[in-house]
Amino acid sequence: MENITTVGRRKEAVARVFLSPGKGQITVNGKAITEYFPGSLLQKLYNKPVDITKTSGKFAMTVKVAGGGQISQLDAVVHGIARAIAKTDPAARTALKKEGLLTRDARVKERRKYGNAQKARAKKQSPKR
């Protein structure tokens, strides 16, 4: 199996995932994933694609992630990992698709419109008297 490169996105975060045969280690921006995303709750999220496809210990992954906040980066990493695993096996693709891990979450911050008040949907106050 050759190396696989995929991209995962969420809001402003972009994660580039490099998947290769290995022993299951995942590094994010040069750190171990447990160090970059600490906590058991986050660990459940980034291990979800690996747990669903039962590919624990089969691949080594290197991830470069930039932009967004911590949770957006985590969602981008999960999206990228799921896409990479889906490229390796068509059966894994159906399982990941059923869980919704291959779908890019399109929700982004709404842009501010000119002529309005401070926020995207705020309207100017109208003087009544």
MARPAKE-588474 format. One line per 2 residues: for each residue x, y, z of C-alpha. Coordinates in nm, 2 decimals. Example, Ala and Ser with C-alpha at 12.3 -4.5 7.8 and 13.67 -1.06 7.14 Angstrom:
1.23:-0.45:0.78 | 1.37:-0.11:0.71
//
This chain:
0.00:0.00:0.00 | 0.13:0.34:-0.09
0.10:0.66:0.11 | -0.24:0.83:0.10
-0.30:1.21:0.13 | -0.64:1.36:0.21
-0.78:1.69:0.33 | -1.04:1.74:0.60
-1.21:2.07:0.66 | -1.44:2.24:0.92
-1.52:2.61:0.94 | -1.18:2.78:0.89
-0.97:2.47:0.99 | -0.79:2.27:0.73
-0.62:1.93:0.81 | -0.39:1.76:0.57
-0.37:1.39:0.66 | -0.08:1.16:0.54
-0.16:0.80:0.60 | 0.10:0.52:0.56
0.14:0.16:0.69 | 0.25:0.16:1.05
0.17:0.07:1.41 | -0.12:0.31:1.48
0.06:0.63:1.59 | -0.09:0.96:1.50
0.10:1.29:1.52 | -0.05:1.63:1.48
0.18:1.93:1.40 | 0.48:1.73:1.53
0.31:1.63:1.86 | 0.14:1.31:1.96
-0.24:1.34:1.91 | -0.30:1.28:2.29
-0.08:1.58:2.36 | -0.24:1.81:2.09
-0.60:1.71:2.18 | -0.58:1.62:2.55
-0.88:1.46:2.74 | -1.08:1.14:2.71
-1.38:1.31:2.54 | -1.17:1.44:2.26
-0.99:1.10:2.23 | -1.33:0.93:2.17
-1.39:1.17:1.88 | -1.06:1.14:1.70
-1.05:0.76:1.75 | -1.41:0.72:1.60
-1.31:0.65:1.24 | -1.04:0.40:1.35
-1.28:0.22:1.59 | -1.57:0.20:1.33
-1.34:0.04:1.07 | -1.14:-0.17:1.32
-0.81:-0.05:1.17 | -0.64:0.02:1.50
-0.27:-0.04:1.48 | -0.26:-0.07:1.10
-0.17:0.28:0.99 | 0.06:0.56:1.09
-0.09:0.91:1.04 | 0.08:1.25:1.02
-0.15:1.54:1.03 | -0.08:1.91:0.96
-0.37:2.13:1.08 | -0.41:2.51:1.06
-0.68:2.77:1.12 | -0.99:2.77:1.34
-1.02:2.68:1.70 | -0.95:2.36:1.89
-1.28:2.19:1.82 | -1.29:2.30:1.45
-0.94:2.16:1.41 | -1.04:1.83:1.58
-1.34:1.80:1.35 | -1.12:1.87:1.05
-0.87:1.60:1.16 | -1.15:1.35:1.21
-1.29:1.43:0.86 | -0.94:1.39:0.70
-0.87:1.06:0.88 | -1.21:0.92:0.78
-1.14:1.02:0.41 | -0.80:0.85:0.42
-0.93:0.53:0.57 | -1.22:0.53:0.31
-0.96:0.55:0.03 | -0.79:0.23:0.15
-1.11:0.01:0.17 | -1.45:0.04:0.00
-1.62:-0.16:0.28 | -1.48:0.09:0.53
-1.63:0.37:0.32 | -1.98:0.25:0.36
-1.94:0.22:0.74 | -1.79:0.57:0.77
-2.06:0.72:0.54 | -2.33:0.56:0.76
-2.18:0.74:1.06 | -2.17:1.07:0.88
-1.79:1.11:0.90 | -1.73:1.16:0.53
-1.97:1.45:0.51 | -1.81:1.80:0.53
-1.99:2.01:0.78 | -2.08:2.32:0.57
-2.18:2.55:0.86 | -1.95:2.86:0.87
-1.97:3.20:1.02 | -2.21:3.43:0.84
-2.05:3.73:0.68 | -2.14:4.08:0.81
-2.35:4.29:0.57 | -2.27:4.66:0.51
-2.53:4.91:0.63 | -2.63:4.70:0.92
-2.54:4.73:1.28 | -2.24:4.54:1.42
-2.33:4.18:1.35 | -2.44:3.97:1.06
-2.81:3.97:1.13 | -2.84:4.28:1.35
-3.05:4.57:1.21 | -3.00:4.94:1.28
-3.21:5.09:1.56 | -3.50:5.29:1.43
-3.58:5.63:1.60 | -3.95:5.64:1.67
-3.98:5.99:1.82
//
